[in-house]
Amino acid sequence: MSTFPQQDSSDLNDKDPEQLRIHSIETFGTHDGPGIRFIVFVQGCQFRCLYCHNPDTFDVKGGKFISLEEIENRVLRQKPYFGDEGGITISGGEPLLHRKKLITLFKRLKEKGINTCLDSNGRLVNKEVEELLEYTDLLMLDVKHINDEWHHKLTTVSNSATLKLADLREKQGKKMWLRYVLVPGWSDQEEYLHELGQHFKDFKTIEKIEIQPYHKLGVHKWEALNMQYGLEGVNPPTAEEIEKAKNIFSQYFKEVHVN
């Protein structure tokens, strides 16, 4: 079975600063941030999450190019539908691997009054990321697991950068949502759900945590790519398991939402 190697951020140093490498675009999205969103799924990711439903975004040399100007124009045409909360969301793949171009894009869109959102796993923390977050109205941070050993098992990488990015966002004092994929036997351990809550309970910037129940909707993509799916035999959580996790998180977060 094939796999994509883990590439570092230098692999995304595409020469044209006005061209963004993307996987796809969704217009009028309602599940990736507040209100109606124009969602850009960028190409390339360093995580290898066992349950990823878009493994075709792993390869940093895949996807297609779109100009920042075209994105801006399409977003502005949709602006009348955004209302008070809607805007653009950059998801992935991993947006932070495209940080330089997204700084340019978000600067332009902020000047036009567009709400900006990043959906990130937090793999990278540096000065450019810090600058990008200054132009980001909402950070949706995907925390795969609070325990580093289990995080490695799920993603093949450490959670240290993810937690550092959360600290940076808290320091900036800007809005953040947490996202947590609930996988039976992998990320639903009661002690670690409490540990995650304890870790973030004093953060002032976190508005809510979103539980995303594990599903198998992307398994066919792994098969199509001739890649081994890592959670064979794992079933989605039951209603009782989801409710248990929600009740635990409710002890620490002012709002817990199940997607």
C-alpha positions as CSV (number, residue, x, y, z in Angstrom):
1,M,0.0,0.0,0.0
2,S,1.3,3.5,-0.8
3,T,1.5,6.5,1.4
4,F,2.6,10.1,1.0
5,P,5.8,11.0,2.9
6,Q,5.7,13.7,5.6
7,Q,7.1,16.9,4.1
8,D,8.2,19.9,6.0
9,S,6.8,23.4,5.3
10,S,9.6,24.3,2.9
11,D,8.0,21.9,0.4
12,L,5.1,24.4,0.0
13,N,7.4,27.3,-1.1
14,D,5.7,27.6,-4.4
15,K,7.4,30.3,-6.4
16,D,4.4,32.5,-7.4
17,P,3.3,34.4,-4.3
18,E,-0.1,35.1,-5.9
19,Q,-1.0,31.5,-6.5
20,L,-2.4,29.3,-3.8
21,R,-2.3,25.5,-4.0
22,I,-5.7,24.2,-3.1
23,H,-7.7,21.0,-3.0
24,S,-11.2,22.4,-3.5
25,I,-13.6,25.2,-2.7
26,E,-17.0,25.1,-1.1
27,T,-19.4,28.0,-1.3
28,F,-22.2,28.7,1.1
29,G,-20.8,26.3,3.8
30,T,-22.4,26.3,7.2
31,H,-20.3,23.9,9.2
32,D,-16.8,25.6,9.2
33,G,-17.2,28.7,11.3
34,P,-20.1,31.1,12.1
35,G,-22.7,32.0,9.5
36,I,-22.4,31.3,5.8
37,R,-18.8,30.7,4.8
38,F,-16.7,30.6,1.6
39,I,-14.4,27.7,2.3
40,V,-11.1,27.1,0.7
41,F,-9.5,23.6,1.3
42,V,-5.8,24.0,0.8
43,Q,-3.5,21.2,-0.3
44,G,-0.8,19.6,1.9
45,C,-0.7,18.3,5.4
46,Q,2.0,17.0,7.8
47,F,-0.4,15.1,10.0
48,R,-1.3,11.6,9.0
49,C,-4.6,11.2,11.0
50,L,-5.8,7.6,10.9
51,Y,-9.4,8.8,10.3
52,C,-8.7,11.6,7.8
53,H,-11.6,11.9,5.4
54,N,-9.6,13.8,2.9
55,P,-6.3,11.9,2.5
56,D,-6.0,13.2,-1.0
57,T,-5.0,16.5,0.7
58,F,-1.8,15.0,2.2
59,D,0.4,15.4,-0.8
60,V,1.9,18.9,-0.9
61,K,2.5,18.6,-4.6
62,G,-1.1,17.7,-5.4
63,G,-4.1,19.8,-5.9
64,K,-4.4,22.8,-8.3
65,F,-3.5,26.5,-8.2
66,I,-5.9,29.4,-7.9
67,S,-4.9,33.1,-7.8
68,L,-5.4,35.1,-4.6
69,E,-7.2,37.7,-6.8
70,E,-9.7,35.1,-7.9
71,I,-10.4,34.0,-4.3
72,E,-10.8,37.6,-3.3
73,N,-13.2,38.4,-6.1
74,R,-15.3,35.3,-5.5
75,V,-15.5,36.1,-1.8
76,L,-16.5,39.7,-2.4
77,R,-19.3,38.5,-4.8
78,Q,-20.6,36.3,-2.0
79,K,-20.3,39.0,0.7
80,P,-24.0,40.1,0.5
81,Y,-24.9,36.6,1.8
82,F,-22.5,36.6,4.8
83,G,-24.6,38.8,7.1
84,D,-23.0,39.7,10.5
85,E,-21.2,36.5,11.0
86,G,-20.2,34.9,7.7
87,G,-17.0,35.2,5.8
88,I,-14.1,33.1,4.5
89,T,-12.7,29.9,6.1
90,I,-9.4,28.4,5.1
91,S,-9.3,24.7,5.9
92,G,-7.3,21.8,4.6
93,G,-5.0,20.1,4.4
94,E,-3.2,22.4,6.8
95,P,-3.6,26.2,6.2
96,L,-0.5,27.2,8.2
97,L,1.8,25.6,5.5
98,H,0.5,28.4,3.3
99,R,0.9,31.1,5.9
100,K,2.8,33.7,3.7
101,K,0.1,33.7,1.0
102,L,-2.7,33.6,3.5
103,I,-1.2,36.7,5.3
104,T,-1.5,38.5,1.9
105,L,-5.0,37.2,1.3
106,F,-6.3,37.9,4.8
107,K,-4.9,41.5,4.8
108,R,-6.7,42.3,1.6
109,L,-10.0,40.7,2.8
110,K,-9.9,42.4,6.1
111,E,-9.6,45.7,4.3
112,K,-12.8,44.8,2.5
113,G,-14.6,44.0,5.8
114,I,-14.5,40.2,5.4
115,N,-14.6,37.9,8.4
116,T,-11.6,35.5,8.4
117,C,-11.3,32.1,9.9
118,L,-8.6,29.4,10.0
119,D,-9.4,25.7,10.6
120,S,-6.0,24.4,11.7
121,N,-4.3,21.4,13.4
122,G,-1.7,23.8,14.7
123,R,1.3,21.9,13.3
124,L,3.5,25.0,12.9
125,V,4.2,28.0,15.2
126,N,6.6,30.8,14.1
127,K,6.6,34.6,13.5
128,E,4.7,34.2,10.2
129,V,2.0,32.2,11.8
130,E,1.8,34.8,14.6
131,E,1.3,37.5,12.0
132,L,-1.3,35.5,10.1
133,L,-3.3,35.0,13.4
134,E,-3.4,38.8,13.8
135,Y,-5.5,38.9,10.6
136,T,-7.6,35.9,11.7
137,D,-10.9,36.7,13.4
138,L,-11.5,33.1,14.5
139,L,-9.1,30.2,14.9
140,M,-10.7,26.8,14.9
141,L,-8.0,24.6,16.5
142,D,-8.3,20.9,15.9
143,V,-6.9,19.1,19.0
144,K,-6.5,15.5,18.1
145,H,-5.6,14.3,21.6
146,I,-4.3,15.9,24.8
147,N,-1.9,13.0,25.5
148,D,1.2,13.2,23.4
149,E,1.7,9.5,23.1
150,W,-1.9,8.9,21.9
151,H,-1.5,12.0,19.6
152,H,1.4,10.2,18.0
153,K,-0.6,7.1,17.5
154,L,-3.4,9.0,15.9
155,T,-1.4,11.4,13.7
156,T,2.3,10.2,13.7
157,V,3.4,13.6,15.2
158,S,3.5,15.4,18.5
159,N,0.8,17.7,19.9
160,S,3.3,20.2,21.3
161,A,3.0,22.7,18.4
162,T,-0.8,22.5,18.6
163,L,-0.7,23.4,22.3
164,K,1.8,26.2,21.7
165,L,-0.5,27.6,19.1
166,A,-3.4,27.6,21.5
167,D,-1.2,29.5,24.0
168,L,-0.2,32.0,21.4
169,R,-3.9,32.6,20.5
170,E,-4.8,33.0,24.2
171,K,-1.9,35.6,24.5
172,Q,-3.3,37.5,21.5
173,G,-6.7,37.6,23.2
174,K,-8.5,36.7,20.0
175,K,-11.4,34.3,19.5
176,M,-10.9,30.5,19.3
177,W,-13.0,27.4,19.0
178,L,-11.6,23.9,19.8
179,R,-12.5,20.9,17.7
180,Y,-12.2,17.3,18.9
181,V,-12.8,14.1,16.9
182,L,-14.2,11.5,19.1
183,V,-12.9,8.0,18.1
184,P,-14.0,5.0,20.2
185,G,-11.0,3.4,21.8
186,W,-8.6,6.1,20.6
187,S,-9.7,9.5,21.8
188,D,-12.7,8.9,24.1
189,Q,-10.8,7.8,27.2
190,E,-12.5,9.5,30.2
191,E,-9.3,10.5,32.0
192,Y,-7.9,12.2,28.9
193,L,-11.2,14.1,28.2
194,H,-10.9,15.5,31.7
195,E,-7.2,16.2,31.2
196,L,-8.1,18.2,28.0
197,G,-10.7,20.1,29.9
198,Q,-8.3,20.9,32.8
199,H,-5.7,22.1,30.3
200,F,-8.0,24.6,28.6
201,K,-10.5,25.5,31.4
202,D,-8.9,28.9,32.2
203,F,-8.5,30.1,28.6
204,K,-10.5,33.3,28.1
205,T,-10.5,33.2,24.3
206,I,-12.2,29.8,23.9
207,E,-15.9,30.3,23.1
208,K,-16.8,26.6,22.7
209,I,-15.5,23.1,21.9
210,E,-17.0,21.1,19.0
211,I,-17.2,17.4,19.2
212,Q,-16.9,15.7,15.9
213,P,-18.0,12.1,16.1
214,Y,-15.7,9.7,14.1
215,H,-17.2,8.5,10.8
216,K,-16.2,6.3,7.9
217,L,-17.2,8.6,5.1
218,G,-13.7,9.0,3.8
219,V,-12.7,5.3,3.7
220,H,-13.3,5.0,0.0
221,K,-10.7,7.7,-0.6
222,W,-8.0,5.7,1.1
223,E,-8.9,2.7,-1.0
224,A,-8.9,4.8,-4.2
225,L,-5.4,6.0,-3.3
226,N,-4.3,2.4,-2.5
227,M,-3.5,3.5,1.0
228,Q,-4.0,1.4,4.2
229,Y,-6.8,2.7,6.3
230,G,-5.7,2.7,9.9
231,L,-9.0,2.3,11.8
232,E,-10.4,-0.8,10.1
233,G,-13.0,-2.3,12.4
234,V,-13.5,0.9,14.5
235,N,-17.2,2.0,14.5
236,P,-18.6,5.5,15.0
237,P,-19.4,6.4,18.7
238,T,-22.8,5.6,20.0
239,A,-25.2,8.3,21.2
240,E,-24.3,7.3,24.7
241,E,-20.6,7.7,24.1
242,I,-21.1,11.1,22.5
243,E,-23.3,12.2,25.4
244,K,-20.7,11.0,27.9
245,A,-18.0,13.1,26.3
246,K,-20.3,16.1,26.1
247,N,-21.1,15.9,29.8
248,I,-17.4,15.7,30.6
249,F,-16.5,18.7,28.4
250,S,-19.4,20.6,29.8
251,Q,-17.6,20.7,33.2
252,Y,-14.9,22.8,31.6
253,F,-16.3,24.7,28.6
254,K,-19.2,27.2,28.6
255,E,-20.5,25.7,25.3
256,V,-20.1,22.2,24.0
257,H,-21.5,21.5,20.5
258,V,-21.8,18.1,18.7
259,N,-21.4,18.4,14.9
